[in-house]
Amino acid sequence: MYMFKLHAILTVLDIVYHATLTVLNIVYHAILTVLDIVYHAILTVLDIVYHAILTVLDIVYHAILTVLDIVYHAILTVLDIVYHAILTVLDIVYHAILTVLDIVYHAILTVLNIVYHAILTVLDIEINEISVSFDGEIEDQLRFSSLPADASTYTYHFGLSADSDPEEDEEDLEEDPADYPADEGDNDDNKSSDDDDNDDVDKNEEDEEKEEHIAPTDPSAVPTDDPV
Protein backbone atom coordinates (compact mmCIF):
# COMPACT_ATOMS: atom_id res chain seq x y z
CA MET A 1 0.00 0.00 0.00
CA TYR A 2 2.78 2.32 0.89
CA MET A 3 4.55 1.47 -2.33
CA PHE A 4 1.39 2.16 -4.33
CA LYS A 5 1.16 5.58 -2.82
CA LEU A 6 4.78 6.17 -3.46
CA HIS A 7 4.45 5.22 -7.10
CA ALA A 8 1.33 7.38 -7.37
CA ILE A 9 3.19 10.35 -5.93
CA LEU A 10 6.11 9.77 -8.28
CA THR A 11 3.77 9.48 -11.23
CA VAL A 12 2.03 12.71 -10.28
CA LEU A 13 5.38 14.41 -9.79
CA ASP A 14 6.55 13.10 -13.16
CA ILE A 15 3.35 14.30 -14.78
CA VAL A 16 3.70 17.70 -13.11
CA TYR A 17 7.36 17.82 -14.00
CA HIS A 18 6.76 17.01 -17.63
CA ALA A 19 3.75 19.31 -17.70
CA THR A 20 5.86 22.08 -16.23
CA LEU A 21 8.62 21.37 -18.72
CA THR A 22 6.10 21.41 -21.52
CA VAL A 23 4.59 24.66 -20.28
CA LEU A 24 8.00 26.15 -19.78
CA ASN A 25 9.01 24.98 -23.24
CA ILE A 26 5.83 26.43 -24.70
CA VAL A 27 6.33 29.71 -22.83
CA TYR A 28 9.99 29.77 -23.82
CA HIS A 29 9.24 29.26 -27.47
CA ALA A 30 6.33 31.69 -27.26
CA ILE A 31 8.62 34.30 -25.73
CA LEU A 32 11.25 33.52 -28.37
CA THR A 33 8.64 33.84 -31.07
CA VAL A 34 7.38 37.11 -29.64
CA LEU A 35 10.90 38.40 -29.25
CA ASP A 36 11.73 37.31 -32.79
CA ILE A 37 8.59 39.03 -34.06
CA VAL A 38 9.39 42.17 -32.08
CA TYR A 39 13.00 42.04 -33.21
CA HIS A 40 12.07 41.69 -36.84
CA ALA A 41 9.37 44.28 -36.42
CA ILE A 42 11.87 46.66 -34.91
CA LEU A 43 14.32 45.81 -37.65
CA THR A 44 11.64 46.41 -40.22
CA VAL A 45 10.66 49.68 -38.65
CA LEU A 46 14.28 50.74 -38.37
CA ASP A 47 14.88 49.73 -41.96
CA ILE A 48 11.81 51.63 -43.04
CA VAL A 49 12.88 54.67 -41.03
CA TYR A 50 16.43 54.34 -42.31
CA HIS A 51 15.34 54.15 -45.91
CA ALA A 52 12.82 56.91 -45.33
CA ILE A 53 15.55 59.08 -43.87
CA LEU A 54 17.81 58.14 -46.77
CA THR A 55 15.04 58.96 -49.18
CA VAL A 56 14.36 62.27 -47.47
CA LEU A 57 18.07 63.08 -47.37
CA ASP A 58 18.40 62.12 -51.03
CA ILE A 59 15.42 64.28 -51.89
CA VAL A 60 16.83 67.14 -49.82
CA TYR A 61 20.27 66.58 -51.34
CA HIS A 62 18.94 66.60 -54.86
CA ALA A 63 16.70 69.54 -54.01
CA ILE A 64 19.69 71.42 -52.63
CA LEU A 65 21.70 70.43 -55.70
CA THR A 66 18.87 71.61 -57.91
CA VAL A 67 18.61 74.89 -56.01
CA LEU A 68 22.37 75.31 -56.05
CA ASP A 69 22.43 74.53 -59.77
CA ILE A 70 19.64 77.04 -60.35
CA VAL A 71 21.42 79.61 -58.19
CA TYR A 72 24.70 78.79 -59.92
CA HIS A 73 23.22 79.19 -63.38
CA ALA A 74 21.33 82.29 -62.24
CA ILE A 75 24.56 83.80 -60.95
CA LEU A 76 26.29 82.83 -64.20
CA THR A 77 23.47 84.42 -66.18
CA VAL A 78 23.59 87.60 -64.09
CA LEU A 79 27.38 87.74 -64.37
CA ASP A 80 27.13 87.21 -68.12
CA ILE A 81 24.53 89.98 -68.39
CA VAL A 82 26.63 92.31 -66.22
CA TYR A 83 29.75 91.40 -68.19
CA HIS A 84 28.12 92.14 -71.55
CA ALA A 85 26.51 95.29 -70.11
CA ILE A 86 29.92 96.50 -68.92
CA LEU A 87 31.41 95.63 -72.31
CA THR A 88 28.60 97.53 -74.03
CA VAL A 89 29.07 100.56 -71.76
CA LEU A 90 32.84 100.48 -72.24
CA ASP A 91 32.36 100.17 -75.99
CA ILE A 92 29.95 103.13 -75.97
CA VAL A 93 32.33 105.18 -73.80
CA TYR A 94 35.27 104.17 -75.98
CA HIS A 95 33.53 105.21 -79.20
CA ALA A 96 32.24 108.38 -77.51
CA ILE A 97 35.78 109.28 -76.46
CA LEU A 98 37.01 108.50 -79.96
CA THR A 99 34.26 110.67 -81.42
CA VAL A 100 35.08 113.55 -79.04
CA LEU A 101 38.78 113.23 -79.75
CA ASP A 102 38.07 113.15 -83.48
CA ILE A 103 35.88 116.28 -83.17
CA VAL A 104 38.52 118.05 -81.05
CA TYR A 105 41.24 116.94 -83.46
CA HIS A 106 39.39 118.26 -86.50
CA ALA A 107 38.43 121.43 -84.61
CA ILE A 108 42.08 122.04 -83.73
CA LEU A 109 43.06 121.33 -87.34
CA THR A 110 40.38 123.75 -88.54
CA VAL A 111 41.52 126.46 -86.11
CA LEU A 112 45.16 125.90 -87.07
CA ASN A 113 44.20 126.02 -90.74
CA ILE A 114 42.26 129.26 -90.21
CA VAL A 115 45.13 130.79 -88.20
CA TYR A 116 47.63 129.56 -90.79
CA HIS A 117 45.72 131.10 -93.69
CA ALA A 118 45.08 134.27 -91.66
CA ILE A 119 48.81 134.58 -90.99
CA LEU A 120 49.51 133.90 -94.65
CA THR A 121 46.97 136.55 -95.63
CA VAL A 122 48.48 139.10 -93.22
CA LEU A 123 51.98 138.26 -94.38
CA ASP A 124 50.86 138.50 -98.00
CA ILE A 125 49.34 141.92 -97.29
CA GLU A 126 52.49 143.02 -95.49
CA ILE A 127 54.64 141.70 -98.32
CA ASN A 128 52.48 143.54 -100.86
CA GLU A 129 52.70 146.74 -98.82
CA ILE A 130 56.45 146.34 -98.46
CA SER A 131 56.71 145.60 -102.17
CA VAL A 132 54.60 148.67 -103.02
CA SER A 133 56.64 150.79 -100.61
CA PHE A 134 59.86 149.40 -102.03
CA ASP A 135 58.65 150.08 -105.58
CA GLY A 136 57.70 153.60 -104.46
CA GLU A 137 61.15 154.13 -102.97
CA ILE A 138 62.75 152.93 -106.19
CA GLU A 139 60.45 155.22 -108.16
CA ASP A 140 61.34 158.11 -105.82
CA GLN A 141 65.03 157.42 -106.30
CA LEU A 142 64.50 157.37 -110.03
CA ARG A 143 62.61 160.67 -109.81
CA PHE A 144 65.34 162.23 -107.68
CA SER A 145 67.97 161.01 -110.09
CA SER A 146 66.02 162.60 -112.96
CA LEU A 147 65.82 166.06 -111.27
CA PRO A 148 67.90 168.88 -112.81
CA ALA A 149 71.18 169.74 -111.21
CA ASP A 150 70.07 173.27 -110.26
CA ALA A 151 66.82 172.18 -108.55
CA SER A 152 68.30 172.56 -105.08
CA THR A 153 69.75 175.94 -106.08
CA TYR A 154 66.34 176.96 -107.32
CA THR A 155 64.77 175.86 -104.08
CA TYR A 156 67.37 177.64 -102.02
CA HIS A 157 67.36 180.95 -103.96
CA PHE A 158 63.63 181.22 -104.05
CA GLY A 159 63.12 180.31 -100.41
CA LEU A 160 61.38 176.96 -101.05
CA SER A 161 61.45 174.24 -98.41
CA ALA A 162 61.27 170.53 -98.95
CA ASP A 163 57.58 170.59 -98.01
CA SER A 164 56.62 173.57 -100.14
CA ASP A 165 54.49 173.51 -103.30
CA PRO A 166 56.30 174.96 -106.35
CA GLU A 167 53.07 176.19 -107.93
CA GLU A 168 52.08 178.10 -104.76
CA ASP A 169 55.59 179.52 -104.47
CA GLU A 170 55.45 180.69 -108.10
CA GLU A 171 52.12 182.37 -107.40
CA ASP A 172 53.68 184.09 -104.37
CA LEU A 173 56.54 185.32 -106.57
CA GLU A 174 54.10 186.70 -109.12
CA GLU A 175 52.05 188.45 -106.40
CA ASP A 176 55.05 189.90 -104.48
CA PRO A 177 57.94 190.42 -106.92
CA ALA A 178 59.40 193.16 -104.69
CA ASP A 179 60.30 190.62 -102.01
CA TYR A 180 62.81 188.91 -104.30
CA PRO A 181 65.70 190.35 -106.35
CA ALA A 182 64.71 190.85 -109.98
CA ASP A 183 68.22 190.62 -111.36
CA GLU A 184 70.91 189.05 -109.31
CA GLY A 185 73.66 190.00 -111.76
CA ASP A 186 73.07 193.81 -111.37
CA ASN A 187 73.87 194.01 -107.66
CA ASP A 188 77.62 194.06 -107.19
CA ASP A 189 77.38 194.53 -103.47
CA ASN A 190 75.82 191.10 -102.98
CA LYS A 191 78.45 189.10 -104.90
CA SER A 192 80.29 187.98 -101.81
CA SER A 193 77.06 186.97 -100.13
CA ASP A 194 76.02 185.13 -103.30
CA ASP A 195 79.28 183.23 -103.28
CA ASP A 196 78.65 182.24 -99.67
CA ASP A 197 75.15 181.26 -100.62
CA ASN A 198 76.47 179.13 -103.48
CA ASP A 199 78.83 177.38 -101.11
CA ASP A 200 75.93 176.72 -98.77
CA VAL A 201 73.88 175.45 -101.69
CA ASP A 202 76.65 173.04 -102.67
CA LYS A 203 76.83 171.75 -99.09
CA ASN A 204 73.06 171.44 -98.96
CA GLU A 205 73.08 169.50 -102.23
CA GLU A 206 75.69 167.09 -100.87
CA ASP A 207 73.66 166.66 -97.67
CA GLU A 208 70.50 166.10 -99.69
CA GLU A 209 72.22 163.47 -101.83
CA LYS A 210 73.33 161.63 -98.67
CA GLU A 211 69.85 161.82 -97.23
CA GLU A 212 68.40 160.52 -100.52
CA HIS A 213 70.55 157.40 -100.25
CA ILE A 214 69.61 156.88 -96.59
CA ALA A 215 65.88 157.79 -96.46
CA PRO A 216 64.16 159.24 -99.53
CA THR A 217 61.64 161.96 -98.83
CA ASP A 218 58.01 162.00 -99.90
CA PRO A 219 57.92 162.36 -103.70
CA SER A 220 54.88 164.61 -103.48
CA ALA A 221 56.94 167.22 -101.60
CA VAL A 222 59.63 167.53 -104.31
CA PRO A 223 58.90 169.31 -107.61
CA THR A 224 59.27 167.05 -110.60
CA ASP A 225 59.07 169.78 -113.30
CA ASP A 226 61.81 172.22 -114.17
CA PRO A 227 61.13 175.71 -112.72
CA VAL A 228 60.34 178.43 -115.28
Residue pairs with C-beta under 8 A, 6 or more apart in sequence:
136 219
137 216
139 219
140 216
140 217
140 219
141 212
141 216
143 219
143 222
143 224
144 212
144 216
144 222
146 224
147 222
147 224
148 226
151 223
151 226
151 227
152 201
152 204
152 205
152 208
153 198
153 201
153 205
154 160
154 227
155 161
155 162
155 164
155 223
156 197
156 200
156 201
156 204
157 197
157 201
158 169
158 173
158 180
158 227
159 169
159 180
160 166
160 169
162 217
162 221
162 222
163 221
164 221
166 223
166 225
166 227
170 227
170 228
173 180
181 187
181 190
184 190
184 194
211 217
